[in-house]
Amino acid sequence: MLLRLLGLLVLSALCSGMLIPNPTGDPDQDPPPIDTDWPAPRGIPPSWAPDANMTEGPSKSRMFDDVGMGPDMPYIPDTSMCDMMMNQAVPPPMDQIPYFCLCTHCKGTVGPKGDPGDRGPPGAPGSPGRRGMTGFKGRPGFTGAQGIKGQKGDWGEKGQTGPAGFTGVKGSRGFKGQKGDAGMEGPQGEQGPPGETGTCPASCETVQGPAGPQGVPGPAGGRGLPGVKGSQGLKGVKGDKGDIGTAGNPGMDGQKGDQGEQGVCECTDGMNGTDGHPGEMGAKGDKGDPGAQGEQGPMGLQGDMGMMGHMGPPGPCTPTIQSAFCASLNESYPMHNYPVPFPNVIYNRQDHFNPNMGMYTAPVNGTYVFSFHLSVNTRTLKVGLFLKHYPMVINTVTIRQTTTSQTVILHLAARDKVWLQVKDGTTNGMYTDTESSSTFCGYLLYPDTCEWPLNRDWEPVPTEEPEEFEWHDL
């Protein structure tokens, strides 16, 4: 600020040096007063009369030229005098500086750079710019940890009635039910009203009426008591001799008799007779009864060692090779073209299942069982169980509120990966809430060999790009 005031004083001192009186006058005489009524700018005639031109006389100022100055010619200021005034050692006062020396036509010496001024107030906000182009779709982030359970929401309005479902298959006929128990005997009915009073006929003699129809036979009565034994009747007359009957069937062979006692021989030995002819062979006798068990004999000597037998088949594997998992969904309507994550782990003791990727890795060659039970709501669901980027089974559900499940047995090699995947954004109706869950489970049924499985120190499952999980039909 001081530099600005100093520059203004220097400029005024230079301009005052331009108004020097004409030397033709008396040097001892006081200089005439300076007329501060400056002429008008270029193109405007002066305000004084032609005969009173201030350029006439011995006291006219040097800044006005006599050449070409006529009464009708407009005044043209000489700006070269401004440079002379600015270069004077003693600056003129402010009231002696011509007006045209204060304009932008006069260029003085450049002063030193001033101090930076105070920062001005912030300007008004500019108008909003044009909307930029939509950027590329970023990679999907990892599924975060499940948040704290929120408060129960207000009861929603009743939805519109959905379309009628497909007619189900007619069920099989059920089993015949058991016969019910007999009911209790009902109460006795009320007595009927009395009949009309009869009239006596002309004659009071009884007339036999016609026989009525035969009644229904009554139920069989109980067995009566035995009657009293009657007296013996008279002996009857002997009857005639009957005819000879037919011969009866031969009877069965009797049982074999006991062996008789040996006879006592009282005869003397006679002469040996001649040999008789051999008799005919008799019939085969009956098999005798088994004899009584004899006593156990003494133990024999130890025999020689036999030869080694053939090697038998391999026995079953030990139960130490185990692998199982089970997890549930925590977010409805999962992203398509990417494995469905199941972050809520129910069982994963061997860590063979990656919950954030929703991917199971087989530890050994063997036979495995996988199953999924999914809730469906609002949207259609088309889900597949994938192995090596191809679906082994596909479930399609068009009903908007139902459940679906599937179980499959697969043979996997070590490090084979299995996961669930939906087809697209319109068929991802997989649903979960506090009242219904969607689960994915599996386990090793039996391994091919008894080798040790992969432990927890194996390398992690590599991160796959979304384009590597495109849907393939069966």
One Martini backbone bead per residue (centre of mass of N, CA, C, O) as a GRO file, in nm:
protein
  474
    1MET     BB    1   0.057   0.063  -0.020
    2LEU     BB    2   0.309   0.254  -0.005
    3LEU     BB    3   0.396   0.214  -0.301
    4ARG     BB    4   0.152   0.348  -0.429
    5LEU     BB    5   0.186   0.633  -0.302
    6LEU     BB    6   0.473   0.681  -0.414
    7GLY     BB    7   0.396   0.665  -0.716
    8LEU     BB    8   0.192   0.900  -0.713
    9LEU     BB    9   0.396   1.123  -0.634
   10VAL     BB   10   0.588   1.094  -0.874
   11LEU     BB   11   0.379   1.154  -1.095
   12SER     BB   12   0.303   1.439  -0.996
   13ALA     BB   13   0.595   1.560  -1.023
   14LEU     BB   14   0.627   1.522  -1.330
   15CYS     BB   15   0.377   1.686  -1.425
   16SER     BB   16   0.466   1.969  -1.301
   17GLY     BB   17   0.720   2.010  -1.504
   18MET     BB   18   0.546   2.090  -1.765
   19LEU     BB   19   0.462   2.379  -1.618
   20ILE     BB   20   0.649   2.601  -1.769
   21PRO     BB   21   0.733   2.910  -1.819
   22ASN     BB   22   0.795   3.154  -2.031
   23PRO     BB   23   1.117   3.316  -2.094
   24THR     BB   24   1.007   3.605  -2.212
   25GLY     BB   25   0.967   3.696  -1.948
   26ASP     BB   26   0.987   3.800  -1.632
   27PRO     BB   27   1.192   3.675  -1.386
   28ASP     BB   28   1.089   3.854  -1.128
   29GLN     BB   29   0.824   3.770  -1.183
   30ASP     BB   30   0.556   3.632  -1.099
   31PRO     BB   31   0.395   3.372  -1.161
   32PRO     BB   32   0.134   3.275  -1.302
   33PRO     BB   33  -0.142   3.130  -1.270
   34ILE     BB   34  -0.264   2.816  -1.295
   35ASP     BB   35  -0.458   2.666  -1.522
   36THR     BB   36  -0.707   2.407  -1.447
   37ASP     BB   37  -0.858   2.447  -1.724
   38TRP     BB   38  -0.880   2.198  -1.919
   39PRO     BB   39  -0.900   2.073  -2.199
   40ALA     BB   40  -1.050   1.886  -2.404
   41PRO     BB   41  -1.055   1.631  -2.568
   42ARG     BB   42  -1.032   1.471  -2.843
   43GLY     BB   43  -1.281   1.614  -3.060
   44ILE     BB   44  -1.310   1.866  -2.862
   45PRO     BB   45  -1.369   2.175  -2.828
   46PRO     BB   46  -1.284   2.445  -2.679
   47SER     BB   47  -1.415   2.660  -2.416
   48TRP     BB   48  -1.275   2.892  -2.542
   49ALA     BB   49  -1.206   3.164  -2.705
   50PRO     BB   50  -1.026   3.262  -2.973
   51ASP     BB   51  -0.916   3.539  -2.835
   52ALA     BB   52  -0.849   3.348  -2.551
   53ASN     BB   53  -0.598   3.198  -2.592
   54MET     BB   54  -0.360   3.038  -2.387
   55THR     BB   55  -0.128   3.049  -2.623
   56GLU     BB   56  -0.126   3.343  -2.584
   57GLY     BB   57   0.150   3.487  -2.509
   58PRO     BB   58   0.412   3.480  -2.279
   59SER     BB   59   0.245   3.258  -2.073
   60LYS     BB   60   0.255   3.015  -2.228
   61SER     BB   61   0.264   2.692  -2.261
   62ARG     BB   62   0.469   2.430  -2.384
   63MET     BB   63   0.239   2.204  -2.440
   64PHE     BB   64   0.173   2.407  -2.671
   65ASP     BB   65   0.127   2.434  -3.011
   66ASP     BB   66   0.149   2.662  -3.295
   67VAL     BB   67   0.115   2.451  -3.495
   68GLY     BB   68  -0.189   2.425  -3.643
   69MET     BB   69  -0.347   2.644  -3.456
   70GLY     BB   70  -0.670   2.694  -3.474
   71PRO     BB   71  -0.991   2.790  -3.409
   72ASP     BB   72  -1.108   2.497  -3.553
   73MET     BB   73  -0.907   2.316  -3.408
   74PRO     BB   74  -0.851   2.053  -3.238
   75TYR     BB   75  -0.731   1.922  -2.950
   76ILE     BB   76  -0.394   1.779  -2.913
   77PRO     BB   77  -0.225   1.598  -2.707
   78ASP     BB   78   0.102   1.573  -2.562
   79THR     BB   79   0.242   1.272  -2.448
   80SER     BB   80   0.554   1.337  -2.421
   81MET     BB   81   0.528   1.511  -2.157
   82CYS     BB   82   0.473   1.276  -1.959
   83ASP     BB   83   0.761   1.158  -1.962
   84MET     BB   84   0.901   1.409  -1.851
   85MET     BB   85   0.748   1.417  -1.579
   86MET     BB   86   0.836   1.125  -1.484
   87ASN     BB   87   1.167   1.221  -1.504
   88GLN     BB   88   1.166   1.402  -1.275
   89ALA     BB   89   1.306   1.482  -0.973
   90VAL     BB   90   1.060   1.679  -0.920
   91PRO     BB   91   0.751   1.646  -0.842
   92PRO     BB   92   0.450   1.739  -0.908
   93PRO     BB   93   0.162   1.827  -0.831
   94MET     BB   94  -0.156   1.709  -0.866
   95ASP     BB   95  -0.293   1.982  -0.984
   96GLN     BB   96  -0.058   1.978  -1.239
   97ILE     BB   97  -0.176   1.729  -1.373
   98PRO     BB   98  -0.276   1.611  -1.642
   99TYR     BB   99  -0.530   1.408  -1.742
  100PHE     BB  100  -0.369   1.250  -1.978
  101CYS     BB  101  -0.139   1.145  -1.764
  102LEU     BB  102  -0.360   0.946  -1.608
  103CYS     BB  103  -0.368   0.753  -1.820
  104THR     BB  104  -0.287   0.462  -2.016
  105HIS     BB  105  -0.076   0.609  -2.214
  106CYS     BB  106   0.103   0.625  -1.967
  107LYS     BB  107   0.437   0.504  -1.923
  108GLY     BB  108   0.611   0.390  -1.672
  109THR     BB  109   0.793   0.268  -1.443
  110VAL     BB  110   0.863  -0.032  -1.312
  111GLY     BB  111   0.787  -0.158  -1.026
  112PRO     BB  112   0.778  -0.334  -0.769
  113LYS     BB  113   0.660  -0.604  -0.636
  114GLY     BB  114   0.393  -0.671  -0.471
  115ASP     BB  115   0.210  -0.777  -0.233
  116PRO     BB  116   0.004  -1.006  -0.157
  117GLY     BB  117  -0.310  -1.032  -0.134
  118ASP     BB  118  -0.591  -1.102  -0.018
  119ARG     BB  119  -0.813  -1.338   0.001
  120GLY     BB  120  -1.081  -1.398  -0.157
  121PRO     BB  121  -1.380  -1.482  -0.188
  122PRO     BB  122  -1.573  -1.720  -0.273
  123GLY     BB  123  -1.718  -1.829  -0.532
  124ALA     BB  124  -1.957  -1.920  -0.713
  125PRO     BB  125  -2.102  -2.188  -0.807
  126GLY     BB  126  -2.097  -2.379  -1.060
  127SER     BB  127  -2.213  -2.541  -1.304
  128PRO     BB  128  -2.301  -2.838  -1.387
  129GLY     BB  129  -2.177  -3.085  -1.541
  130ARG     BB  130  -2.151  -3.327  -1.741
  131ARG     BB  131  -2.221  -3.639  -1.781
  132GLY     BB  132  -2.057  -3.912  -1.760
  133MET     BB  133  -1.945  -4.202  -1.842
  134THR     BB  134  -1.988  -4.524  -1.811
  135GLY     BB  135  -1.835  -4.751  -1.653
  136PHE     BB  136  -1.698  -5.027  -1.586
  137LYS     BB  137  -1.751  -5.326  -1.463
  138GLY     BB  138  -1.685  -5.453  -1.176
  139ARG     BB  139  -1.577  -5.657  -0.960
  140PRO     BB  140  -1.674  -5.878  -0.750
  141GLY     BB  141  -1.701  -5.899  -0.432
  142PHE     BB  142  -1.675  -6.016  -0.139
  143THR     BB  143  -1.843  -6.172   0.091
  144GLY     BB  144  -1.955  -6.067   0.365
  145ALA     BB  145  -2.029  -6.060   0.668
  146GLN     BB  146  -2.268  -6.119   0.875
  147GLY     BB  147  -2.495  -5.940   1.003
  148ILE     BB  148  -2.693  -5.805   1.212
  149LYS     BB  149  -2.985  -5.865   1.333
  150GLY     BB  150  -3.268  -5.732   1.262
  151GLN     BB  151  -3.553  -5.602   1.293
  152LYS     BB  152  -3.871  -5.652   1.281
  153GLY     BB  153  -4.085  -5.601   1.050
  154ASP     BB  154  -4.349  -5.504   0.915
  155TRP     BB  155  -4.650  -5.587   0.818
  156GLY     BB  156  -4.748  -5.674   0.524
  157GLU     BB  157  -4.923  -5.676   0.262
  158LYS     BB  158  -5.141  -5.841   0.089
  159GLY     BB  159  -5.112  -6.024  -0.171
  160GLN     BB  160  -5.171  -6.134  -0.460
  161THR     BB  161  -5.313  -6.365  -0.635
  162GLY     BB  162  -5.194  -6.626  -0.771
  163PRO     BB  163  -5.152  -6.844  -0.991
  164ALA     BB  164  -5.251  -7.130  -1.095
  165GLY     BB  165  -5.156  -7.433  -1.065
  166PHE     BB  166  -5.069  -7.727  -1.141
  167THR     BB  167  -5.188  -8.028  -1.191
  168GLY     BB  168  -5.165  -8.290  -1.017
  169VAL     BB  169  -5.096  -8.599  -0.948
  170LYS     BB  170  -5.256  -8.876  -0.898
  171GLY     BB  171  -5.301  -9.050  -0.636
  172SER     BB  172  -5.285  -9.314  -0.459
  173ARG     BB  173  -5.445  -9.554  -0.310
  174GLY     BB  174  -5.536  -9.613  -0.011
  175PHE     BB  175  -5.571  -9.766   0.266
  176LYS     BB  176  -5.768  -9.955   0.441
  177GLY     BB  177  -5.952  -9.907   0.694
  178GLN     BB  178  -6.055  -9.959   0.995
  179LYS     BB  179  -6.285 -10.084   1.185
  180GLY     BB  180  -6.517  -9.962   1.360
  181ASP     BB  181  -6.673  -9.907   1.632
  182ALA     BB  182  -6.937  -9.971   1.809
  183GLY     BB  183  -7.205  -9.825   1.890
  184MET     BB  184  -7.419  -9.697   2.095
  185GLU     BB  185  -7.707  -9.738   2.248
  186GLY     BB  186  -7.993  -9.610   2.209
  187PRO     BB  187  -8.254  -9.458   2.311
  188GLN     BB  188  -8.562  -9.478   2.409
  189GLY     BB  189  -8.850  -9.429   2.284
  190GLU     BB  190  -9.136  -9.290   2.272
  191GLN     BB  191  -9.458  -9.314   2.338
  192GLY     BB  192  -9.724  -9.366   2.174
  193PRO     BB  193 -10.022  -9.302   2.082
  194PRO     BB  194 -10.329  -9.372   2.129
  195GLY     BB  195 -10.578  -9.535   2.012
  196GLU     BB  196 -10.875  -9.585   1.899
  197THR     BB  197 -11.191  -9.639   1.980
  198GLY     BB  198 -11.379  -9.904   1.980
  199THR     BB  199 -11.647 -10.090   1.826
  200CYS     BB  200 -11.933 -10.256   1.856
  201PRO     BB  201 -12.093 -10.488   1.715
  202ALA     BB  202 -12.393 -10.629   1.668
  203SER     BB  203 -12.237 -10.880   1.749
  204CYS     BB  204 -12.059 -11.033   2.028
  205GLU     BB  205 -11.934 -11.238   1.855
  206THR     BB  206 -11.669 -11.429   1.785
  207VAL     BB  207 -11.449 -11.386   1.507
  208GLN     BB  208 -11.252 -11.547   1.298
  209GLY     BB  209 -10.979 -11.457   1.157
  210PRO     BB  210 -10.749 -11.434   0.943
  211ALA     BB  211 -10.458 -11.543   0.865
  212GLY     BB  212 -10.155 -11.448   0.908
  213PRO     BB  213  -9.857 -11.389   0.835
  214GLN     BB  214  -9.559 -11.512   0.846
  215GLY     BB  215  -9.315 -11.485   1.047
  216VAL     BB  216  -9.021 -11.423   1.158
  217PRO     BB  217  -8.778 -11.599   1.248
  218GLY     BB  218  -8.642 -11.664   1.525
  219PRO     BB  219  -8.411 -11.693   1.731
  220ALA     BB  220  -8.202 -11.899   1.860
  221GLY     BB  221  -8.201 -12.080   2.118
  222GLY     BB  222  -8.098 -12.206   2.383
  223ARG     BB  223  -7.966 -12.462   2.535
  224GLY     BB  224  -8.090 -12.718   2.683
  225LEU     BB  225  -8.146 -12.926   2.918
  226PRO     BB  226  -8.095 -13.225   3.015
  227GLY     BB  227  -8.256 -13.503   3.027
  228VAL     BB  228  -8.404 -13.767   3.158
  229LYS     BB  229  -8.339 -14.083   3.211
  230GLY     BB  230  -8.454 -14.351   3.075
  231SER     BB  231  -8.579 -14.646   3.043
  232GLN     BB  232  -8.538 -14.964   2.959
  233GLY     BB  233  -8.594 -15.140   2.703
  234LEU     BB  234  -8.686 -15.387   2.514
  235LYS     BB  235  -8.601 -15.669   2.368
  236GLY     BB  236  -8.526 -15.751   2.065
  237VAL     BB  237  -8.540 -15.901   1.772
  238LYS     BB  238  -8.379 -16.115   1.587
  239GLY     BB  239  -8.205 -16.092   1.315
  240ASP     BB  240  -8.091 -16.131   1.020
  241LYS     BB  241  -7.853 -16.247   0.830
  242GLY     BB  242  -7.596 -16.128   0.683
  243ASP     BB  243  -7.393 -16.044   0.451
  244ILE     BB  244  -7.105 -16.088   0.304
  245GLY     BB  245  -6.829 -15.929   0.313
  246THR     BB  246  -6.567 -15.774   0.208
  247ALA     BB  247  -6.250 -15.778   0.173
  248GLY     BB  248  -5.993 -15.674   0.336
  249ASN     BB  249  -5.725 -15.502   0.385
  250PRO     BB  250  -5.414 -15.529   0.424
  251GLY     BB  251  -5.203 -15.519   0.665
  252MET     BB  252  -4.952 -15.416   0.841
  253ASP     BB  253  -4.650 -15.449   0.935
  254GLY     BB  254  -4.500 -15.567   1.181
  255GLN     BB  255  -4.293 -15.570   1.427
  256LYS     BB  256  -4.001 -15.655   1.533
  257GLY     BB  257  -3.889 -15.898   1.704
  258ASP     BB  258  -3.742 -16.042   1.950
  259GLN     BB  259  -3.480 -16.210   2.044
  260GLY     BB  260  -3.427 -16.518   2.113
  261GLU     BB  261  -3.326 -16.766   2.290
  262GLN     BB  262  -3.085 -16.982   2.328
  263GLY     BB  263  -3.054 -17.292   2.259
  264VAL     BB  264  -3.036 -17.629   2.379
  265CYS     BB  265  -2.792 -17.869   2.317
  266GLU     BB  266  -2.827 -18.248   2.342
  267CYS     BB  267  -2.651 -18.337   2.123
  268THR     BB  268  -2.441 -18.520   1.933
  269ASP     BB  269  -2.177 -18.559   1.749
  270GLY     BB  270  -2.151 -18.608   1.421
  271MET     BB  271  -2.112 -18.653   1.120
  272ASN     BB  272  -1.992 -18.507   0.862
  273GLY     BB  273  -2.123 -18.357   0.615
  274THR     BB  274  -2.194 -18.253   0.334
  275ASP     BB  275  -2.166 -18.004   0.133
  276GLY     BB  276  -2.359 -17.758   0.057
  277HIS     BB  277  -2.535 -17.556  -0.112
  278PRO     BB  278  -2.551 -17.245  -0.186
  279GLY     BB  279  -2.740 -17.002  -0.110
  280GLU     BB  280  -2.936 -16.755  -0.142
  281MET     BB  281  -2.952 -16.432  -0.145
  282GLY     BB  282  -3.048 -16.218   0.067
  283ALA     BB  283  -3.194 -15.967   0.190
  284LYS     BB  284  -3.156 -15.657   0.281
  285GLY     BB  285  -3.097 -15.515   0.560
  286ASP     BB  286  -3.144 -15.316   0.804
  287LYS     BB  287  -3.046 -15.036   0.949
  288GLY     BB  288  -2.872 -14.974   1.205
  289ASP     BB  289  -2.813 -14.843   1.493
  290PRO     BB  290  -2.634 -14.621   1.639
  291GLY     BB  291  -2.379 -14.612   1.828
  292ALA     BB  292  -2.200 -14.540   2.078
  293GLN     BB  293  -1.984 -14.315   2.190
  294GLY     BB  294  -1.666 -14.301   2.205
  295GLU     BB  295  -1.374 -14.257   2.329
  296GLN     BB  296  -1.124 -14.041   2.349
  297GLY     BB  297  -0.840 -14.015   2.211
  298PRO     BB  298  -0.531 -13.955   2.181
  299MET     BB  299  -0.309 -13.717   2.104
  300GLY     BB  300  -0.143 -13.629   1.840
  301LEU     BB  301   0.097 -13.540   1.649
  302GLN     BB  302   0.252 -13.282   1.508
  303GLY     BB  303   0.242 -13.140   1.218
  304ASP     BB  304   0.332 -13.011   0.939
  305MET     BB  305   0.394 -12.727   0.773
  306GLY     BB  306   0.241 -12.556   0.554
  307MET     BB  307   0.177 -12.380   0.286
  308MET     BB  308   0.147 -12.084   0.148
  309GLY     BB  309  -0.096 -11.887   0.068
  310HIS     BB  310  -0.288 -11.682  -0.087
  311MET     BB  311  -0.357 -11.361  -0.140
  312GLY     BB  312  -0.579 -11.157  -0.041
  313PRO     BB  313  -0.790 -10.923  -0.047
  314PRO     BB  314  -0.839 -10.612   0.019
  315GLY     BB  315  -0.930 -10.431   0.262
  316PRO     BB  316  -1.077 -10.199   0.420
  317CYS     BB  317  -1.076  -9.885   0.487
  318THR     BB  318  -1.006  -9.650   0.687
  319PRO     BB  319  -1.181  -9.400   0.884
  320THR     BB  320  -0.973  -9.147   0.852
  321ILE     BB  321  -1.107  -9.089   0.579
  322GLN     BB  322  -1.252  -8.764   0.574
  323SER     BB  323  -1.547  -8.587   0.420
  324ALA     BB  324  -1.735  -8.284   0.501
  325PHE     BB  325  -2.035  -8.075   0.437
  326CYS     BB  326  -2.225  -7.767   0.544
  327ALA     BB  327  -2.434  -7.502   0.403
  328SER     BB  328  -2.567  -7.164   0.390
  329LEU     BB  329  -2.756  -6.907   0.297
  330ASN     BB  330  -2.743  -6.517   0.313
  331GLU     BB  331  -2.853  -6.450   0.008
  332SER     BB  332  -3.059  -6.345  -0.220
  333TYR     BB  333  -3.022  -6.363  -0.538
  334PRO     BB  334  -2.780  -6.456  -0.699
  335MET     BB  335  -2.519  -6.453  -0.900
  336HIS     BB  336  -2.438  -6.499  -1.216
  337ASN     BB  337  -2.173  -6.661  -1.348
  338TYR     BB  338  -2.136  -6.790  -1.046
  339PRO     BB  339  -2.073  -6.911  -0.766
  340VAL     BB  340  -2.254  -7.001  -0.492
  341PRO     BB  341  -2.254  -6.876  -0.188
  342PHE     BB  342  -2.192  -7.032   0.160
  343PRO     BB  343  -2.124  -6.877   0.459
  344ASN     BB  344  -2.299  -7.067   0.641
  345VAL     BB  345  -2.149  -7.277   0.852
  346ILE     BB  346  -2.216  -7.607   0.977
  347TYR     BB  347  -1.991  -7.803   0.823
  348ASN     BB  348  -1.600  -7.799   0.821
  349ARG     BB  349  -1.354  -7.967   0.951
  350GLN     BB  350  -1.158  -8.018   0.680
  351ASP     BB  351  -1.160  -7.769   0.475
  352HIS     BB  352  -1.297  -7.847   0.171
  353PHE     BB  353  -1.472  -7.580   0.199
  354ASN     BB  354  -1.559  -7.275   0.026
  355PRO     BB  355  -1.780  -7.034   0.127
  356ASN     BB  356  -1.721  -6.780  -0.060
  357MET     BB  357  -1.730  -6.968  -0.332
  358GLY     BB  358  -1.896  -7.245  -0.309
  359MET     BB  359  -1.647  -7.468  -0.297
  360TYR     BB  360  -1.557  -7.808  -0.361
  361THR     BB  361  -1.271  -8.018  -0.269
  362ALA     BB  362  -1.126  -8.305  -0.346
  363PRO     BB  363  -0.896  -8.509  -0.170
  364VAL     BB  364  -0.985  -8.783  -0.319
  365ASN     BB  365  -1.037  -9.067  -0.464
  366GLY     BB  366  -1.396  -9.111  -0.517
  367THR     BB  367  -1.709  -9.137  -0.358
  368TYR     BB  368  -1.985  -8.903  -0.377
  369VAL     BB  369  -2.222  -8.693  -0.193
  370PHE     BB  370  -2.487  -8.473  -0.310
  371SER     BB  371  -2.684  -8.187  -0.178
  372PHE     BB  372  -2.992  -7.985  -0.223
  373HIS     BB  373  -3.187  -7.720  -0.047
  374LEU     BB  374  -3.432  -7.498  -0.187
  375SER     BB  375  -3.565  -7.180  -0.190
  376VAL     BB  376  -3.858  -7.025  -0.347
  377ASN     BB  377  -3.903  -6.675  -0.468
  378THR     BB  378  -4.078  -6.482  -0.722
  379ARG     BB  379  -3.879  -6.653  -0.893
  380THR     BB  380  -3.720  -6.826  -1.112
  381LEU     BB  381  -3.549  -7.155  -1.115
  382LYS     BB  382  -3.203  -7.233  -1.237
  383VAL     BB  383  -3.010  -7.511  -1.132
  384GLY     BB  384  -2.663  -7.632  -1.096
  385LEU     BB  385  -2.437  -7.906  -1.079
  386PHE     BB  386  -2.091  -7.856  -1.087
  387LEU     BB  387  -1.833  -8.014  -1.309
  388LYS     BB  388  -1.599  -7.889  -1.488
  389HIS     BB  389  -1.808  -7.661  -1.607
  390TYR     BB  390  -2.047  -7.882  -1.577
  391PRO     BB  391  -2.358  -8.007  -1.557
  392MET     BB  392  -2.503  -8.283  -1.394
  393VAL     BB  393  -2.751  -8.118  -1.278
  394ILE     BB  394  -3.098  -7.991  -1.323
  395ASN     BB  395  -3.312  -7.736  -1.185
  396THR     BB  396  -3.666  -7.648  -1.247
  397VAL     BB  397  -3.862  -7.359  -1.127
  398THR     BB  398  -4.193  -7.196  -1.171
  399ILE     BB  399  -4.272  -7.167  -0.895
  400ARG     BB  400  -4.275  -6.888  -0.671
  401GLN     BB  401  -4.351  -7.089  -0.403
  402THR     BB  402  -4.097  -7.310  -0.301
  403THR     BB  403  -3.924  -7.625  -0.329
  404THR     BB  404  -3.591  -7.779  -0.381
  405SER     BB  405  -3.428  -8.100  -0.468
  406GLN     BB  406  -3.105  -8.290  -0.461
  407THR     BB  407  -2.941  -8.608  -0.543
  408VAL     BB  408  -2.590  -8.712  -0.590
  409ILE     BB  409  -2.356  -8.943  -0.745
  410LEU     BB  410  -1.994  -8.916  -0.749
  411HIS     BB  411  -1.687  -8.938  -0.930
  412LEU     BB  412  -1.373  -8.832  -0.798
  413ALA     BB  413  -1.096  -8.652  -0.817
  414ALA     BB  414  -0.839  -8.508  -0.713
  415ARG     BB  415  -0.931  -8.160  -0.709
  416ASP     BB  416  -1.211  -8.157  -0.760
  417LYS     BB  417  -1.489  -7.940  -0.846
  418VAL     BB  418  -1.787  -7.824  -0.664
  419TRP     BB  419  -2.099  -7.647  -0.764
  420LEU     BB  420  -2.329  -7.383  -0.767
  421GLN     BB  421  -2.555  -7.255  -1.041
  422VAL     BB  422  -2.699  -7.002  -1.215
  423LYS     BB  423  -2.800  -6.885  -1.518
  424ASP     BB  424  -2.959  -6.601  -1.455
  425GLY     BB  425  -3.128  -6.304  -1.360
  426THR     BB  426  -3.429  -6.461  -1.403
  427THR     BB  427  -3.312  -6.759  -1.259
  428ASN     BB  428  -3.251  -6.653  -0.924
  429GLY     BB  429  -3.480  -6.770  -0.688
  430MET     BB  430  -3.304  -6.781  -0.448
  431TYR     BB  431  -3.390  -6.825  -0.093
  432THR     BB  432  -3.376  -6.630   0.226
  433ASP     BB  433  -3.456  -6.652   0.583
  434THR     BB  434  -3.575  -6.691   0.907
  435GLU     BB  435  -3.790  -6.930   0.787
  436SER     BB  436  -3.572  -7.003   0.553
  437SER     BB  437  -3.352  -7.243   0.387
  438SER     BB  438  -3.036  -7.282   0.200
  439THR     BB  439  -2.865  -7.584   0.108
  440PHE     BB  440  -2.519  -7.736   0.101
  441CYS     BB  441  -2.413  -8.080   0.059
  442GLY     BB  442  -2.141  -8.322   0.155
  443TYR     BB  443  -1.968  -8.651   0.100
  444LEU     BB  444  -1.766  -8.923   0.169
  445LEU     BB  445  -1.824  -9.250   0.110
  446TYR     BB  446  -1.559  -9.368  -0.057
  447PRO     BB  447  -1.248  -9.463  -0.127
  448ASP     BB  448  -1.015  -9.605  -0.346
  449THR     BB  449  -0.802  -9.549  -0.126
  450CYS     BB  450  -0.568  -9.531   0.169
  451GLU     BB  451  -0.484  -9.260   0.133
  452TRP     BB  452  -0.396  -8.963   0.224
  453PRO     BB  453  -0.525  -8.675   0.256
  454LEU     BB  454  -0.567  -8.360   0.237
  455ASN     BB  455  -0.471  -8.100   0.415
  456ARG     BB  456  -0.451  -7.770   0.551
  457ASP     BB  457  -0.172  -7.710   0.365
  458TRP     BB  458  -0.292  -7.641   0.119
  459GLU     BB  459  -0.364  -7.473  -0.140
  460PRO     BB  460  -0.552  -7.238  -0.233
  461VAL     BB  461  -0.818  -7.128  -0.391
  462PRO     BB  462  -0.845  -6.992  -0.678
  463THR     BB  463  -0.924  -6.706  -0.839
  464GLU     BB  464  -1.201  -6.650  -1.032
  465GLU     BB  465  -1.341  -6.553  -1.313
  466PRO     BB  466  -1.654  -6.490  -1.429
  467GLU     BB  467  -1.605  -6.596  -1.732
  468GLU     BB  468  -1.537  -6.903  -1.621
  469PHE     BB  469  -1.878  -6.938  -1.543
  470GLU     BB  470  -2.043  -7.047  -1.764
  471TRP     BB  471  -2.323  -7.164  -1.909
  472HIS     BB  472  -2.401  -7.517  -1.949
  473ASP     BB  473  -2.549  -7.751  -2.110
  474LEU     BB  474  -2.623  -8.095  -2.128
   0.00000   0.00000   0.00000
